[in-house]
Amino acid sequence: MTYLAPNSVQARDIAAIVHPQTNLLRHMEEGPLVIGAGDGCFVTDDSGKRYLDAAAGLWCASLGYASERLARVAYDQMRKLGYYHLYRGTTQEHAVDLAERLLSIAPVPMSKVLFQCSGSEANDTALKLVWYYHAAIGKPEKRKIIGRHMGYHGSTSASISASGKPDMHTDFGLPFPGFLHTEFPHYYRRHEAGESEEMFSTRMAEALEQLILREGPETCGAFIAEPVMGAGGGIVPPRTYWDKMQAVIRKYDMLFIVDEVICGFGRTGNMWGSQTYDLKPDMISSAKALSAGMQPISALLINQRVFDSMLDESRKLGNFAHGFTYAGHPVTTAVAMETLRIYDEMDMLGHVRRVGPYLQQAAASLADHPLVGDVRGVGLIAALEMVADKDTRAPFDPGLKLGATVDRLAREHGLIARFIGDRIAFSPPLIITEAEIDEVMTRLRHALDDAWKELRD
């Protein structure tokens, strides 16, 4: 029996990047995994089985589960002021405090903060501001948004258009016109023979520049990207990638939106992924760990030149016609403020810098497994790729659905991770310990062994 897909670059890419969303038919037949409780890095289903959650939910449960302290803050705030809006010149104290706090810890100088309820909405707002900005400075034709193949920026119609996820475009009539995608910077999967990481990065930057030139620099308004690609498979940028990409963005006077929804608030070992990779964004979207996943809140940080355009254009039009009913909700902002206090009190950055290298070392120990071809990561993000042939990097036939098989087996061993095609990504709660990291890898090795046995049988 053969497990190899056709040995072509296209087939390799498809096998490596396909990310099936929820299989509705399977879940209708089998039913979902019903999670009923959680504590620390563990969750418990409705049958009483406990799972070590190495994905922090959807990358967001940074403080684990069942925080009594955050629950108390939410309860107290609901009793004091359960809701108010930020429209028509009104605000509330926690929104003011949180905006000031975010500006004080921004990786580059930022001017203002706009609140929303999700990372999708934060990125959607950023995209609208790109168009607003260029209209304000007299260049309304600079509307095209460039993302990356396999990048992910949310599920609103605009944010998913900026994303490079074909499975999330098909039959939705997306992406919208004017949304473009440049190369997927997955060095392990896509590098050519003898091509170093630096050479690969040069090729990626040249591809971006050629795309801009084909489309017309006068029409290209912004580039949006994650410091580390999350839903693309936990893809860390190759060496010199961001230096070279930012040079192209600056050369053609495009705004740079950095999607920190996953990387923000300590995930990479710094407060922001932008600090880890020396990024200089015009706008920063954040969410997830902002409230440790305990409340639906996001924040978009914008720099002075973007804010100046908002002022100029709103003076001309009479108002700035944008907002959300629950933006800056007093409960969500109170919980977010308390979350940031907890990070400070726990020295969360120091903790991630201590246990992050341990996670990378532990994940690398799986490289000797016959199913594993590559292991890479940064901070408390790690990912491995399963391949049929380590020497050629040939993927497994997608029809085998190996990732889904290992996912099933991992859950049998009480482990939850993020499976993206045949890639396995880890983004555990930031509070994870070395002992829990060892347990993650032990459970995953058992699942890989079981999958290897199934393949051989």
Secondary structure as the mmCIF struct_conf table of DSSP 4:
data_model
#
loop_
_struct_conf.conf_type_id
_struct_conf.id
_struct_conf.beg_label_comp_id
_struct_conf.beg_label_asym_id
_struct_conf.beg_label_seq_id
_struct_conf.end_label_comp_id
_struct_conf.end_label_asym_id
_struct_conf.end_label_seq_id
STRN STRN1 LEU A 4 LEU A 4
HELX_LH_PP_P HELX_LH_PP_P1 ALA A 5 PRO A 6
BEND BEND1 ASN A 7 SER A 8
HELX_RH_AL_P HELX_RH_AL_P1 VAL A 9 ILE A 17
HELX_RH_AL_P HELX_RH_AL_P2 LEU A 24 GLU A 30
STRN STRN2 ILE A 35 ASP A 39
STRN STRN3 GLY A 40 GLY A 40
TURN_TY1_P TURN_TY1_P1 CYS A 41 CYS A 41
STRN STRN4 PHE A 42 ASP A 45
TURN_TY1_P TURN_TY1_P2 ASP A 46 SER A 47
BEND BEND2 GLY A 48 GLY A 48
STRN STRN5 ARG A 50 ASP A 53
TURN_TY1_P TURN_TY1_P3 ALA A 54 ALA A 55
HELX_RH_AL_P HELX_RH_AL_P3 ALA A 56 TRP A 59
TURN_TY1_P TURN_TY1_P4 CYS A 60 CYS A 60
TURN_TY1_P TURN_TY1_P5 SER A 62 LEU A 63
STRN STRN6 TYR A 65 TYR A 65
HELX_RH_AL_P HELX_RH_AL_P4 GLU A 68 LYS A 80
BEND BEND3 GLY A 82 GLY A 82
TURN_TY1_P TURN_TY1_P6 ARG A 88 GLY A 89
HELX_RH_AL_P HELX_RH_AL_P5 GLU A 93 ILE A 105
BEND BEND4 PRO A 107 VAL A 108
STRN STRN7 LYS A 112 GLN A 116
BEND BEND5 CYS A 117 SER A 118
HELX_RH_AL_P HELX_RH_AL_P6 GLY A 119 ALA A 136
TURN_TY1_P TURN_TY1_P7 ILE A 137 GLY A 138
TURN_TY1_P TURN_TY1_P8 PRO A 140 GLU A 141
STRN STRN8 LYS A 144 ARG A 148
TURN_TY1_P TURN_TY1_P9 HIS A 149 MET A 150
BEND BEND6 SER A 155 THR A 156
HELX_RH_AL_P HELX_RH_AL_P7 SER A 157 ALA A 162
BEND BEND7 SER A 163 SER A 163
HELX_RH_3T_P HELX_RH_3T_P1 PRO A 166 MET A 168
TURN_TY1_P TURN_TY1_P10 HIS A 169 GLY A 173
BEND BEND8 PRO A 175 PRO A 175
HELX_LH_PP_P HELX_LH_PP_P2 PHE A 176 PHE A 176
TURN_TY1_P TURN_TY1_P11 PRO A 177 GLY A 178
STRN STRN9 PHE A 179 THR A 182
HELX_RH_AL_P HELX_RH_AL_P8 TYR A 187 ARG A 190
HELX_LH_PP_P HELX_LH_PP_P3 HIS A 191 GLU A 192
TURN_TY1_P TURN_TY1_P12 ALA A 193 GLY A 194
HELX_RH_AL_P HELX_RH_AL_P9 GLU A 197 GLU A 215
HELX_RH_3T_P HELX_RH_3T_P2 PRO A 217 THR A 219
STRN STRN10 CYS A 220 ALA A 225
BEND BEND9 PRO A 227 VAL A 228
STRN STRN11 MET A 229 MET A 229
TURN_TY1_P TURN_TY1_P13 GLY A 230 GLY A 233
BEND BEND10 GLY A 234 GLY A 234
STRN STRN12 ILE A 235 ILE A 235
HELX_LH_PP_P HELX_LH_PP_P4 VAL A 236 PRO A 238
TURN_TY1_P TURN_TY1_P14 ARG A 239 THR A 240
HELX_RH_AL_P HELX_RH_AL_P10 TYR A 241 LYS A 251
TURN_TY1_P TURN_TY1_P15 TYR A 252 ASP A 253
STRN STRN13 LEU A 255 ASP A 259
TURN_TY1_P TURN_TY1_P16 VAL A 261 THR A 268
BEND BEND11 GLY A 269 MET A 271
HELX_RH_AL_P HELX_RH_AL_P11 GLY A 273 THR A 276
TURN_TY1_P TURN_TY1_P17 TYR A 277 ASP A 278
BEND BEND12 ASP A 282 ASP A 282
STRN STRN14 MET A 283 SER A 286
HELX_RH_3T_P HELX_RH_3T_P3 LYS A 288 LEU A 290
TURN_TY1_P TURN_TY1_P18 SER A 291 GLY A 293
BEND BEND13 MET A 294 GLN A 295
STRN STRN15 SER A 298 ILE A 302
HELX_RH_AL_P HELX_RH_AL_P12 GLN A 304 LEU A 317
BEND BEND14 GLY A 318 ASN A 319
TURN_TY1_P TURN_TY1_P19 THR A 325 GLY A 328
HELX_RH_AL_P HELX_RH_AL_P13 PRO A 330 MET A 346
TURN_TY1_P TURN_TY1_P20 ASP A 347 ASP A 347
HELX_RH_AL_P HELX_RH_AL_P14 MET A 348 ALA A 364
HELX_RH_3T_P HELX_RH_3T_P4 SER A 365 ASP A 368
BEND BEND15 HIS A 369 HIS A 369
TURN_TY1_P TURN_TY1_P21 PRO A 370 LEU A 371
STRN STRN16 VAL A 372 VAL A 378
TURN_TY1_P TURN_TY1_P22 GLY A 379 LEU A 380
STRN STRN17 ILE A 381 MET A 386
BEND BEND16 ALA A 388 ALA A 388
STRN STRN18 ASP A 389 ASP A 389
TURN_TY1_P TURN_TY1_P23 LYS A 390 ARG A 393
STRN STRN19 ALA A 394 ALA A 394
HELX_LH_PP_P HELX_LH_PP_P5 PRO A 395 PRO A 395
STRN STRN20 PHE A 396 PHE A 396
HELX_LH_PP_P HELX_LH_PP_P6 ASP A 397 ASP A 397
HELX_RH_3T_P HELX_RH_3T_P5 PRO A 398 LEU A 400
HELX_RH_AL_P HELX_RH_AL_P15 LEU A 402 GLU A 412
TURN_TY1_P TURN_TY1_P24 HIS A 413 GLY A 414
STRN STRN21 LEU A 415 ILE A 416
STRN STRN22 ARG A 418 ILE A 420
TURN_TY1_P TURN_TY1_P25 GLY A 421 ASP A 422
STRN STRN23 ARG A 423 PHE A 426
TURN_TY1_P TURN_TY1_P26 LEU A 430 ILE A 431
HELX_RH_AL_P HELX_RH_AL_P16 GLU A 434 ARG A 456
#
